[in-house]
Amino acid sequence: MAAHVETGTMLAPSNYQSQVIKHLGLVAGMVDELGLVERIDQLLPKDEERRTLSHGQVVKAMIINGLGFNQRALYLSSRFFQDKPVARLIGDGIEADHINDDVQGRALDVIYGYGLESFYSQLSVQAAVRLGLTCRTGHLDSTSFHVDGEYNSQLPADETGALITITKGYSRDHRPDLNQVVLQLICENQAGIPLLMKPLSGNNADKTGFRETIKTHIGQLQQDVGLRYLVADSALYGHESLQEMRDILWVSRVPETLTLAKDMIQQAAPMLMANPDEQTMMSLCTRYGDIRQRWLIVYSPEAYQRSRQTLNKQFRQQSQTELKAFESLCKHGFACETDARHALDKLQKKLKITELHDITLVEEFRHSKPGRPGKEVQPDRHIIRITGTLQHGFCPISKNWRAKAALSWPRINWIKTNSPTLSYCKLTRISRKSSAVSGF
């Protein structure tokens, strides 16, 4: 799709210029519909006599550039808008050369000085109100973006927290070898619009980050958009975080490392898995962190099959590792029986899912000199070799693998809430939507 701009005289048009708009008209229209330019100009006013573009128009241009699928840096924005109807997309009197890196840099500096989190939150609240979203439920989670280069990873951490550190940490996009930055979000559950975006250092822990976000922003979101339920993964569930959530209803997953959770899974699994092809659940009430809460234990046939495949893969990999270690031990010649038994005991302690059987120490005679010995030359030394078999089965010392198998085989999900009125169906439905944040 192209927009044609007539040039020349009124009586004798002699030239037409074709400008490409594609889907960018929809992007600009949505920005106008949400009133983002006007809201930004209210938050970040600029002297009208000295300006060509307002800060709101600069942000609008960056949004259009970012959603233009051109993969170009911001300093090339002028080139990006060369063949676009800039006046129609941005505003009357605006030309492509006006959208340069100096203008964008000054606008970004002003936004940073205002405060990124506060700036974005006010825009997201206005967007939610314009779209008529209820925002009763917010999903809290974090994601990571890896980057190339050194950045400031070698510098000491900023104690004030105003400057994030781009460094290595837990990588959600499977690139632990690269530096990264973490982005924490709270998304509403209807359209998935982030109500809060908070950049964090690459090594930030979710437990600490979640607690700081709850302390700083949840009260404001309750007031601005009527947030009632907060949904997050097991990183939310901690004694200190629960104390910060006394004034809001929440839904979370239980950490499977809790002793109580392990014991309840062992007790509930036979009842929940009476019919392995049917989803079942069980509810119980408890108190943790001096807060009364409801725990929902859910058995899912789909999750059960996935966990079986994962556990079988782990078993195969571990058994192959142990088999290679045993074969290497059998090929090795030992100087005496004591050394052979010491190596055998060392291997025995490392075995987790296999067992040694029919182990025998065999004495073999060797010649010290290289080459083929004569018929009457007797061997002048001996070595000890280990023979036997390796069989599958849990070793008595591998209690951790027994526990892992017991917890993973009947895949049970824990969902917790402090809401006394939330139904089971709505509780599970809300919990399933929380995965949308990580894929943002």
C-alpha positions as CSV (number, residue, x, y, z in Angstrom):
1,M,0.0,0.0,0.0
2,A,1.3,3.5,-0.9
3,A,0.3,7.0,-0.3
4,H,0.6,9.3,-3.3
5,V,1.5,12.9,-2.7
6,E,0.8,15.3,-5.6
7,T,3.4,17.9,-6.4
8,G,3.6,20.7,-9.0
9,T,1.1,23.3,-10.0
10,M,-2.7,23.2,-9.5
11,L,-3.4,23.5,-13.1
12,A,-0.9,21.1,-14.5
13,P,0.2,18.4,-12.2
14,S,3.4,17.1,-13.5
15,N,4.9,14.9,-10.9
16,Y,3.7,12.3,-8.4
17,Q,5.8,10.9,-5.5
18,S,5.1,7.4,-4.2
19,Q,5.6,6.8,-0.4
20,V,5.3,3.5,1.3
21,I,3.1,3.2,4.4
22,K,2.4,-0.6,4.7
23,H,1.2,-1.5,8.2
24,L,2.7,1.6,9.8
25,G,-0.6,3.4,9.4
26,L,-2.2,0.9,11.8
27,V,0.6,1.4,14.3
28,A,0.3,5.2,14.2
29,G,-3.4,5.0,14.4
30,M,-3.2,2.8,17.6
31,V,-0.8,5.3,19.2
32,D,-3.2,8.1,18.5
33,E,-6.2,6.0,19.7
34,L,-4.4,5.4,23.0
35,G,-3.5,9.1,23.3
36,L,0.2,8.3,24.0
37,V,1.6,11.4,22.4
38,E,-0.7,13.8,24.3
39,R,0.1,11.9,27.6
40,I,3.8,12.0,27.0
41,D,3.7,15.8,26.3
42,Q,1.8,16.3,29.5
43,L,4.4,14.4,31.5
44,L,7.4,15.8,29.6
45,P,6.5,19.3,28.4
46,K,8.8,21.0,25.9
47,D,9.1,24.7,24.9
48,E,6.8,24.9,21.8
49,E,8.7,27.9,20.4
50,R,12.0,26.1,20.3
51,R,10.8,22.6,19.3
52,T,10.2,20.9,15.9
53,L,9.1,17.6,17.5
54,S,7.6,17.1,20.9
55,H,8.9,14.3,23.1
56,G,5.6,12.5,22.4
57,Q,6.1,12.7,18.7
58,V,9.7,11.4,19.0
59,V,8.5,8.4,21.0
60,K,5.8,7.8,18.4
61,A,8.5,7.8,15.7
62,M,10.6,5.3,17.7
63,I,7.6,3.0,18.1
64,I,6.9,3.1,14.3
65,N,10.6,2.5,13.6
66,G,10.7,-0.4,16.1
67,L,7.6,-2.0,14.6
68,G,8.8,-1.5,11.0
69,F,10.6,-4.8,11.0
70,N,13.7,-3.2,9.5
71,Q,16.2,-4.2,12.2
72,R,18.0,-0.9,12.0
73,A,19.5,1.1,14.8
74,L,17.8,4.2,16.0
75,Y,20.4,6.6,14.6
76,L,19.3,5.5,11.1
77,S,15.7,6.6,11.7
78,S,16.0,9.5,9.2
79,R,16.9,7.0,6.5
80,F,14.0,4.7,7.6
81,F,11.5,7.6,7.2
82,Q,12.8,8.8,3.8
83,D,10.2,6.9,1.8
84,K,7.4,7.2,4.4
85,P,4.6,9.8,4.6
86,V,6.1,11.3,7.7
87,A,3.5,14.2,8.0
88,R,0.7,11.7,7.9
89,L,2.3,9.3,10.4
90,I,3.9,11.7,12.9
91,G,2.3,15.1,12.5
92,D,1.9,18.1,10.1
93,G,5.2,19.8,9.1
94,I,7.4,16.9,10.2
95,E,10.0,15.7,7.8
96,A,12.3,12.7,7.8
97,D,15.4,14.8,8.5
98,H,13.8,16.1,11.7
99,I,13.9,12.6,13.2
100,N,17.6,12.3,13.8
101,D,19.7,10.7,16.5
102,D,20.3,14.0,18.4
103,V,16.5,14.5,18.8
104,Q,16.0,11.0,19.9
105,G,18.9,11.0,22.3
106,R,17.6,14.2,24.0
107,A,14.2,12.6,24.4
108,L,15.6,9.5,25.9
109,D,17.7,11.5,28.4
110,V,14.5,13.4,29.5
111,I,12.6,10.1,29.9
112,Y,15.5,8.6,31.9
113,G,15.6,11.7,34.1
114,Y,11.8,11.4,34.7
115,G,12.1,7.7,35.7
116,L,11.6,4.8,33.3
117,E,9.2,2.8,35.5
118,S,7.0,5.7,36.5
119,F,6.9,6.9,32.9
120,Y,5.9,3.5,31.4
121,S,3.4,2.8,34.2
122,Q,1.4,6.0,33.5
123,L,1.3,5.2,29.8
124,S,0.2,1.6,30.4
125,V,-2.5,2.7,32.8
126,Q,-3.9,5.1,30.2
127,A,-3.8,2.4,27.5
128,A,-5.7,-0.1,29.8
129,V,-8.3,2.5,30.6
130,R,-8.8,3.5,26.9
131,L,-9.1,-0.2,25.9
132,G,-11.6,-0.9,28.7
133,L,-9.6,-3.6,30.4
134,T,-10.5,-4.5,33.9
135,C,-7.0,-5.5,35.0
136,R,-8.2,-7.5,38.0
137,T,-5.4,-10.0,37.6
138,G,-1.7,-9.2,37.1
139,H,0.9,-11.8,36.2
140,L,4.4,-11.1,37.6
141,D,7.4,-12.7,36.0
142,S,10.7,-11.9,34.4
143,T,12.5,-12.6,31.1
144,S,16.1,-12.0,29.9
145,F,17.8,-10.7,26.8
146,H,21.4,-11.6,26.0
147,V,23.8,-9.1,24.5
148,D,27.2,-9.2,22.9
149,G,30.2,-7.3,24.2
150,E,31.7,-6.4,27.6
151,Y,29.4,-3.5,28.6
152,N,29.8,-2.7,32.3
153,S,30.0,-6.2,33.6
154,Q,33.5,-5.7,35.0
155,L,32.6,-2.5,36.9
156,P,31.5,-2.7,40.6
157,A,27.7,-2.9,41.2
158,D,25.9,0.4,41.7
159,E,24.8,0.5,45.3
160,T,22.0,3.0,44.6
161,G,20.3,0.6,42.2
162,A,19.9,3.4,39.6
163,L,22.4,1.7,37.2
164,I,21.9,-1.9,36.1
165,T,24.8,-4.2,35.5
166,I,24.9,-6.1,32.2
167,T,26.5,-9.4,33.3
168,K,26.0,-13.1,33.2
169,G,23.1,-14.7,35.1
170,Y,20.4,-17.3,34.8
171,S,19.6,-17.3,31.0
172,R,16.0,-17.8,30.0
173,D,16.9,-17.7,26.3
174,H,19.6,-20.5,26.8
175,R,22.7,-18.4,26.3
176,P,24.4,-18.6,29.7
177,D,27.8,-17.8,28.0
178,L,26.7,-14.2,27.2
179,N,26.0,-11.1,29.3
180,Q,22.4,-10.3,29.7
181,V,19.8,-7.9,31.1
182,V,16.6,-8.9,33.0
183,L,13.3,-7.4,32.3
184,Q,10.6,-7.8,35.0
185,L,6.9,-7.4,33.9
186,I,3.4,-7.4,35.4
187,C,0.9,-8.2,32.6
188,E,-2.8,-7.9,32.8
189,N,-4.7,-11.1,32.0
190,Q,-7.1,-10.0,29.2
191,A,-4.9,-8.7,26.4
192,G,-1.5,-9.4,28.0
193,I,-0.5,-5.8,28.1
194,P,2.4,-5.1,30.5
195,L,1.3,-2.8,33.2
196,L,4.8,-2.5,34.6
197,M,8.2,-2.9,33.0
198,K,11.3,-2.8,35.2
199,P,14.9,-3.4,33.8
200,L,17.2,-5.2,36.2
201,S,20.8,-6.4,36.3
202,G,21.6,-9.6,34.5
203,N,22.3,-11.5,37.7
204,N,19.1,-10.3,39.5
205,A,17.3,-13.1,41.5
206,D,13.6,-13.3,41.1
207,K,12.9,-13.7,44.8
208,T,14.6,-10.4,45.6
209,G,13.2,-8.6,42.5
210,F,9.7,-9.8,43.1
211,R,9.7,-8.6,46.7
212,E,11.0,-5.1,45.8
213,T,8.4,-4.8,43.0
214,I,5.6,-5.7,45.4
215,K,6.8,-3.2,48.0
216,T,7.2,-0.4,45.4
217,H,4.5,-0.7,42.8
218,I,1.6,-3.0,43.8
219,G,-0.2,-0.4,45.9
220,Q,-0.1,2.1,43.0
221,L,-1.5,-0.5,40.5
222,Q,-4.3,-1.3,42.9
223,Q,-5.2,2.3,43.0
224,D,-4.8,3.1,39.2
225,V,-6.2,0.0,37.5
226,G,-8.0,-1.9,40.3
227,L,-5.5,-4.8,40.5
228,R,-6.9,-7.5,42.8
229,Y,-5.0,-10.7,42.2
230,L,-1.2,-11.1,41.7
231,V,-0.1,-14.3,40.0
232,A,3.5,-15.5,39.9
233,D,5.7,-18.7,40.0
234,S,7.3,-20.2,43.1
235,A,9.9,-17.4,43.3
236,L,7.1,-15.3,44.8
237,Y,6.5,-17.7,47.7
238,G,8.8,-16.7,50.5
239,H,8.3,-15.6,54.1
240,E,9.4,-12.0,53.5
241,S,7.4,-11.6,50.2
242,L,4.2,-13.0,51.9
243,Q,4.5,-10.3,54.5
244,E,4.5,-7.6,51.8
245,M,1.3,-9.1,50.2
246,R,-1.0,-8.9,53.2
247,D,-3.1,-6.3,51.4
248,I,-3.5,-8.1,48.1
249,L,-4.8,-11.5,47.0
250,W,-2.3,-13.7,45.3
251,V,-1.9,-17.0,43.4
252,S,1.5,-18.8,43.3
253,R,3.1,-22.2,42.8
254,V,4.6,-24.0,45.8
255,P,8.4,-24.7,45.7
256,E,8.7,-28.5,45.5
257,T,11.8,-28.3,47.7
258,L,9.5,-27.8,50.8
259,T,9.4,-30.8,53.0
260,L,5.6,-30.4,53.5
261,A,5.1,-30.4,49.7
262,K,7.1,-33.6,49.2
263,D,5.2,-35.4,52.0
264,M,1.8,-34.3,50.6
265,I,2.7,-35.4,47.1
266,Q,3.7,-38.8,48.4
267,Q,0.3,-39.1,50.2
268,A,-1.9,-37.6,47.6
269,A,-0.4,-39.2,44.4
270,P,-2.1,-42.6,44.7
271,M,-5.5,-41.0,45.1
272,L,-5.0,-38.4,42.4
273,M,-3.7,-41.0,40.0
274,A,-6.5,-43.5,40.4
275,N,-7.3,-42.9,36.8
276,P,-4.1,-41.7,35.0
277,D,-6.0,-40.4,32.0
278,E,-8.1,-38.0,34.0
279,Q,-7.2,-34.6,35.5
280,T,-7.9,-34.5,39.3
281,M,-7.3,-32.0,42.1
282,M,-7.3,-31.8,45.8
283,S,-7.6,-28.8,48.1
284,L,-6.3,-28.3,51.6
285,C,-5.9,-25.3,54.0
286,T,-2.7,-24.5,55.8
287,R,-0.8,-21.6,57.3
288,Y,2.7,-20.4,56.3
289,G,4.4,-17.1,57.1
290,D,1.6,-16.4,59.6
291,I,-0.8,-16.2,56.6
292,R,-3.7,-18.5,56.1
293,Q,-3.8,-19.9,52.6
294,R,-5.4,-22.5,50.4
295,W,-3.3,-25.1,48.5
296,L,-4.6,-26.9,45.4
297,I,-2.8,-30.1,44.3
298,V,-3.5,-30.8,40.6
299,Y,-2.6,-33.9,38.7
300,S,-2.4,-33.4,34.9
301,P,-2.1,-36.4,32.5
302,E,-0.3,-34.2,29.9
303,A,2.3,-33.0,32.5
304,Y,2.6,-36.7,33.6
305,Q,3.6,-37.8,30.1
306,R,6.1,-34.9,29.7
307,S,7.7,-35.7,33.1
308,R,8.0,-39.4,32.2
309,Q,9.8,-38.5,28.9
310,T,12.1,-36.1,30.7
311,L,12.9,-38.5,33.5
312,N,13.5,-41.4,31.0
313,K,16.0,-39.2,29.1
314,Q,17.8,-38.3,32.3
315,F,18.0,-42.0,33.3
316,R,19.4,-42.9,29.9
317,Q,22.1,-40.2,30.0
318,Q,23.1,-41.1,33.5
319,S,23.2,-44.8,32.8
320,Q,25.4,-44.2,29.7
321,T,27.8,-42.1,31.8
322,E,28.1,-44.7,34.5
323,L,28.6,-47.5,31.8
324,K,31.5,-45.6,30.2
325,A,33.1,-45.1,33.6
326,F,32.8,-48.8,34.4
327,E,34.2,-49.8,31.0
328,S,37.2,-47.4,31.5
329,L,37.8,-49.0,34.9
330,C,37.8,-52.5,33.4
331,K,40.4,-51.5,30.8
332,H,42.8,-50.2,33.4
333,G,45.5,-52.4,34.8
334,F,46.3,-52.0,38.5
335,A,49.6,-52.7,40.2
336,C,48.0,-54.5,43.2
337,E,44.7,-55.7,44.5
338,T,44.5,-52.8,47.0
339,D,44.6,-50.2,44.3
340,A,41.9,-52.1,42.3
341,R,39.6,-52.3,45.2
342,H,40.1,-48.6,46.1
343,A,39.2,-47.6,42.5
344,L,36.2,-49.9,42.6
345,D,35.0,-48.3,45.9
346,K,35.4,-44.9,44.4
347,L,33.3,-45.8,41.4
348,Q,30.7,-47.4,43.6
349,K,30.1,-44.2,45.4
350,K,29.4,-42.3,42.1
351,L,26.8,-44.8,40.8
352,K,23.3,-43.4,41.1
353,I,21.0,-45.7,38.9
354,T,23.2,-48.8,38.3
355,E,24.7,-51.5,40.4
356,L,27.8,-53.6,40.2
357,H,27.4,-57.4,40.0
358,D,29.7,-60.4,39.8
359,I,32.8,-58.3,40.4
360,T,36.0,-60.4,40.1
361,L,39.7,-59.3,40.3
362,V,41.7,-61.2,37.7
363,E,45.5,-61.4,37.8
364,E,47.3,-61.1,34.4
365,F,51.0,-61.6,33.8
366,R,53.0,-59.3,31.5
367,H,56.5,-58.8,30.1
368,S,58.3,-55.6,30.9
369,K,60.3,-55.4,27.7
370,P,58.6,-54.3,24.5
371,G,58.4,-56.7,21.5
372,R,57.6,-60.3,21.2
373,P,59.2,-62.4,24.0
374,G,61.0,-65.6,23.4
375,K,59.5,-69.0,24.1
376,E,61.4,-69.6,27.2
377,V,61.2,-66.1,28.6
378,Q,58.9,-65.9,31.7
379,P,56.7,-62.9,32.5
380,D,58.4,-60.7,35.0
381,R,55.4,-58.7,36.3
382,H,51.7,-58.9,36.9
383,I,48.7,-56.6,36.8
384,I,45.2,-56.7,38.3
385,R,42.1,-56.2,36.1
386,I,38.5,-55.8,37.1
387,T,35.7,-57.8,35.5
388,G,32.0,-57.9,36.1
389,T,28.7,-56.5,35.0
390,L,26.7,-53.3,35.4
391,Q,22.9,-53.6,35.9
392,H,20.2,-51.1,36.1
393,G,18.5,-50.5,39.5
394,F,18.6,-47.9,42.3
395,C,21.7,-48.0,44.4
396,P,21.1,-47.8,48.2
397,I,23.2,-44.6,48.4
398,S,21.2,-42.8,45.6
399,K,18.4,-41.4,47.8
400,N,18.3,-38.2,45.8
401,W,17.4,-40.0,42.6
402,R,14.7,-42.0,44.5
403,A,13.2,-38.7,45.7
404,K,13.5,-37.2,42.2
405,A,11.7,-40.1,40.6
406,A,8.9,-40.1,43.2
407,L,8.3,-36.4,42.7
408,S,8.6,-36.2,39.0
409,W,6.9,-39.5,38.0
410,P,3.4,-38.6,39.2
411,R,3.6,-35.0,38.0
412,I,1.7,-33.0,40.6
413,N,1.4,-29.2,40.4
414,W,0.8,-27.1,43.5
415,I,-1.2,-23.9,43.3
416,K,-1.5,-21.6,46.4
417,T,-3.7,-18.6,47.1
418,N,-4.8,-16.6,50.0
419,S,-8.2,-15.9,48.4
420,P,-11.0,-17.8,50.2
421,T,-13.6,-17.3,47.4
422,L,-11.6,-18.1,44.2
423,S,-13.1,-21.2,42.5
424,Y,-10.9,-24.2,41.5
425,C,-11.6,-23.7,37.8
426,K,-10.8,-20.0,37.9
427,L,-7.7,-20.7,40.0
428,T,-6.3,-23.2,37.5
429,R,-7.2,-21.0,34.5
430,I,-5.4,-17.9,36.0
431,S,-2.4,-20.0,36.9
432,R,-2.0,-21.3,33.3
433,K,-2.0,-17.8,31.8
434,S,1.1,-16.9,33.8
435,S,3.4,-18.4,31.2
436,A,2.5,-15.6,28.8
437,V,4.8,-13.2,30.6
438,S,8.0,-15.3,30.1
439,G,7.4,-15.4,26.4
440,F,6.8,-11.6,26.1
